[in-house]
Amino acid sequence: MKEAYPKSNQLETAIQVNNLSFFYGVVRALESINMTIFENHVTAIIGPSGCGKSTFIKALNRIGELEGKVKTEGEVQLYGQNIYHPQVNLNQLRRQVGMVFQKPNPFPMSIYENVAYGVKIGEEKVQRGDLDSIVESSLKGAAIWNEVKDKLHKSALGLSGGQQQRLCIARALAVKPKVLLMDEPCSALDPIATTKIEDLMHSLRNELTIAIVTHNMQQAARISDYTAFFSTDESRIGRMVEFGETKQIFSSPVDSRTNDYVSGRFG
Ligand SMILES: Nc1ncnc2c1ncn2[C@@H]1O[C@H](COP(=O)(O)OP(=O)(O)OP(=O)(O)O)[C@@H](O)[C@H]1O
């Protein structure tokens, strides 16, 4: 059994969320979320369907804005800088705060090019030899190097679903993000592929900070250091009910709604 709780008492803040509300058009989906996401730890966001978990993590790199007319109130600070400041460079933000989605989404190109793509379109010029080593270290970092090292120039679409998801993680790692957001990254995967991603998350937190949305409470308990429980009611507005160390949220939650959810009484 691996340790899945804070490694030290020395907690640094990677992301600070202050009074965050989110609207799709005029419809409020999230209300006044306050949360600290600690550096080099895994934070799980759990809660029933429709409570705004995906909306929340997509607000942490402003990728939710690609979904049309949306509005945000409040503040999200990444290492002290408000990502909603009008002068923020969105490409740069999304390199610093990478994202992996529910369904693996490799580009229809080779394994190598998938990983190299983000590096090539970046502002810094990279030499071919350096690119090769970034591709190799990213694939190693995503624990897929041994499976693909002999077919780097084959199409990524020929990989299994679990391999594609690790490739997408390698692609995100290649641009050296500070934070990795994962929106139900294992929901399309079988148990073996899921275990590989979970092991990977465990080792990746030494280098970066992870926030993961999961429907799977056992998974949240296994892999996260901190857990935020979100919920909603007939208003359909998502709110954070409770946040704490994962072991506390699962063993002695303060709020009865959290207790009902983690003990399987609703959701
Ligand atoms: N693009 C969108 N346009 C309008 N409303 C949306 C959009 N995406 C989500 N919503 C609404 O926002 C609310 C929160 O949705 P969200 O997907 O964030 O919840 P969730 O907790 O991640 O749900 P699930 O667990 O089912 O994936 C829901 O009422 C949903 O219908």
The ligand as an SDF file (V2000), in Angstrom:
LIG
                    3D

 31 33  0  0  0  0  0  0  0  0999 V2000
  -20.8860   23.8030  -22.1720 N   0  0  0  0  0  0  0  0  0  0  0  0
  -21.8940   23.9270  -21.3080 C   0  0  0  0  0  0  0  0  0  0  0  0
  -22.9240   24.7730  -21.5530 N   0  0  0  0  0  0  0  0  0  0  0  0
  -23.9480   24.9270  -20.6720 C   0  0  0  0  0  0  0  0  0  0  0  0
  -24.0270   24.2660  -19.5040 N   0  0  0  0  0  0  0  0  0  0  0  0
  -23.0390   23.4070  -19.1980 C   0  0  0  0  0  0  0  0  0  0  0  0
  -21.9210   23.1880  -20.0840 C   0  0  0  0  0  0  0  0  0  0  0  0
  -21.0930   22.2820  -19.5060 N   0  0  0  0  0  0  0  0  0  0  0  0
  -21.6640   21.9500  -18.3230 C   0  0  0  0  0  0  0  0  0  0  0  0
  -22.8300   22.6200  -18.1500 N   0  0  0  0  0  0  0  0  0  0  0  0
  -23.7140   22.5240  -16.9740 C   0  0  0  0  0  0  0  0  0  0  0  0
  -22.9790   22.9090  -15.8210 O   0  0  0  0  0  0  0  0  0  0  0  0
  -23.2980   22.0600  -14.7210 C   0  0  0  0  0  0  0  0  0  0  0  0
  -22.0170   21.4130  -14.1950 C   0  0  0  0  0  0  0  0  0  0  0  0
  -21.5320   20.5060  -15.2060 O   0  0  0  0  0  0  0  0  0  0  0  0
  -20.1460   19.7470  -15.0580 P   0  0  0  0  0  0  0  0  0  0  0  0
  -19.9300   18.9690  -16.3050 O   0  0  0  0  0  0  0  0  0  0  0  0
  -19.1070   20.6920  -14.6400 O   0  0  0  0  0  0  0  0  0  0  0  0
  -20.4700   18.7710  -13.8350 O   0  0  0  0  0  0  0  0  0  0  0  0
  -19.6980   17.4710  -13.3510 P   0  0  0  0  0  0  0  0  0  0  0  0
  -19.7880   17.4590  -11.8690 O   0  0  0  0  0  0  0  0  0  0  0  0
  -18.3540   17.4200  -13.9570 O   0  0  0  0  0  0  0  0  0  0  0  0
  -20.6320   16.3400  -13.9560 O   0  0  0  0  0  0  0  0  0  0  0  0
  -20.2960   14.8290  -14.3830 P   0  0  0  0  0  0  0  0  0  0  0  0
  -19.8190   14.1610  -13.1380 O   0  0  0  0  0  0  0  0  0  0  0  0
  -21.6080   14.2890  -14.8400 O   0  0  0  0  0  0  0  0  0  0  0  0
  -19.2570   14.8830  -15.4680 O   0  0  0  0  0  0  0  0  0  0  0  0
  -24.3320   21.0690  -15.2140 C   0  0  0  0  0  0  0  0  0  0  0  0
  -25.6140   21.5390  -14.8610 O   0  0  0  0  0  0  0  0  0  0  0  0
  -24.1510   21.0890  -16.7130 C   0  0  0  0  0  0  0  0  0  0  0  0
  -25.3640   20.8010  -17.3750 O   0  0  0  0  0  0  0  0  0  0  0  0
  1  2  1  0
  2  3  1  0
  2  7  2  0
  3  4  2  0
  4  5  1  0
  5  6  2  0
  6  7  1  0
  6 10  1  0
  7  8  1  0
  8  9  2  0
  9 10  1  0
 10 11  1  0
 11 12  1  0
 11 30  1  0
 12 13  1  0
 13 14  1  0
 13 28  1  0
 14 15  1  0
 15 16  1  0
 16 17  2  0
 16 18  1  0
 16 19  1  0
 19 20  1  0
 20 21  2  0
 20 22  1  0
 20 23  1  0
 23 24  1  0
 24 25  2  0
 24 26  1  0
 24 27  1  0
 28 29  1  0
 28 30  1  0
 30 31  1  0
M  END
$$$$
